Amino acid sequence: MKNNLISYPFLLVLILSCNTPVHQIPEDFTAPVLPVTDTYHGVEITDHYRYMEDLKSEKVQKWIRTQAGYTSEVLKNLEHKENFFKRLEEVDKGKPYSIWIAAYEKRRGVLYKKKKR
C-alpha cells in the first residue's frame, strides 16, 4: 500500500510531462493540400501533393528551404549529438570493404566501379 502511494504521484508527474511537446511545429510547415484528380482505367485517383513533384516551382523550393531550416535548428540543439557523431565515426572506421560491381545508370548518366577487396 505504501509503495502505491509513492508511485501514484510519480506516475502523475510522468504523464503530465509527456503532454508537453519538445518542439512545436509551426502550422506553415505543413505542406498545403492542392488536390489533382486523374482517371486511370476508369478509376479516379486524387493526389494532394502532386505539385511537390515540380522541384523548380518557387512554392516548392520555399517549402523545402523552410523544412531544411527547421530541421537544422532542431538537430543543432540536440543533446548528446557529440556522442552520436563520435559513435558514427567509430562505426564508419569498422572493417574496410568494397563492392565488385560496375554499373551505369542511364537515367542519371552515372558510372561507378566498385571492386571486391
C-alpha positions in Angstrom: 0.0 0.0 0.0 2.8 2.4 0.9 4.6 1.7 -2.4 1.4 2.6 -4.3 1.1 5.9 -2.5 4.6 6.8 -3.6 4.3 5.6 -7.2 1.0 7.5 -7.9 2.4 11.0 -7.7 5.5 9.9 -9.7 3.2 8.4 -12.4 1.1 11.6 -12.5 4.2 13.7 -13.0 5.4 11.4 -15.7 2.1 11.6 -17.5 1.9 15.3 -17.3 5.4 15.8 -18.5 4.6 13.6 -21.6 1.9 16.1 -22.6 4.4 18.9 -23.1 5.8 18.8 -26.7 9.5 19.0 -27.1 9.3 21.1 -30.3 6.2 22.8 -31.5 6.0 22.7 -35.3 4.6 25.9 -36.8 1.5 25.5 -38.9 3.1 27.0 -42.0 5.5 24.0 -42.1 2.7 21.6 -43.2 2.6 21.3 -46.9 -0.5 22.8 -48.5 -3.0 20.3 -49.9 -3.7 21.1 -53.6 -5.6 18.1 -55.0 -5.3 16.9 -58.6 -7.5 14.2 -59.8 -6.7 11.9 -62.7 -8.7 8.9 -64.1 -6.8 5.7 -64.8 -8.7 2.8 -66.4 -12.0 4.3 -65.1 -10.7 4.8 -61.5 -10.3 8.3 -60.2 -7.1 8.9 -58.2 -6.5 12.1 -56.2 -3.0 13.2 -55.4 -3.0 16.0 -52.9 0.7 16.7 -53.2 1.5 16.3 -57.0 2.7 19.9 -57.1 5.7 18.8 -55.0 7.0 16.9 -58.0 7.9 20.2 -59.6 11.1 21.0 -57.8 11.7 24.1 -59.9 8.5 25.7 -58.5 9.2 28.6 -56.2 6.5 27.5 -53.8 8.0 24.0 -53.5 11.6 25.4 -53.1 10.4 27.8 -50.4 8.7 24.9 -48.5 11.8 22.7 -48.8 14.1 25.6 -47.6 11.7 26.1 -44.6 11.8 22.4 -43.8 15.6 22.3 -44.1 16.0 25.4 -41.8 13.7 23.9 -39.2 15.5 20.6 -39.3 18.9 22.2 -38.9 17.7 24.2 -35.9 16.3 21.0 -34.2 19.4 19.0 -34.9 21.7 21.8 -33.8 20.1 21.8 -30.4 20.1 18.1 -29.8 21.7 16.9 -26.6 24.5 14.4 -26.8 25.0 14.9 -30.5 28.8 14.9 -30.0 28.4 11.3 -28.6 26.3 10.3 -31.6 28.8 11.6 -34.1 31.7 10.0 -32.2 29.9 6.7 -32.3 29.1 7.2 -36.0 32.8 7.7 -36.8 33.7 4.6 -34.8 31.2 2.5 -36.8 32.4 4.1 -40.1 36.0 3.1 -39.3 35.0 -0.5 -39.0 36.0 -3.3 -41.2 37.1 -2.0 -44.6 35.0 -3.1 -47.6 34.5 -2.6 -51.3 32.0 -4.0 -53.7 32.9 -5.6 -57.0 30.1 -4.3 -59.2 30.5 -1.9 -62.1 27.3 -0.3 -63.3 26.0 2.6 -65.4 22.7 4.3 -64.7 21.2 5.7 -67.9 18.8 7.9 -66.1 21.5 9.9 -64.3 24.4 9.2 -66.5 26.5 7.9 -63.6 29.2 5.3 -63.9 30.6 3.8 -60.8 33.0 1.0 -60.2 33.5 -0.9 -57.0 35.8 -3.8 -56.6 36.0 -6.6 -54.0 38.9 -6.4 -51.6 
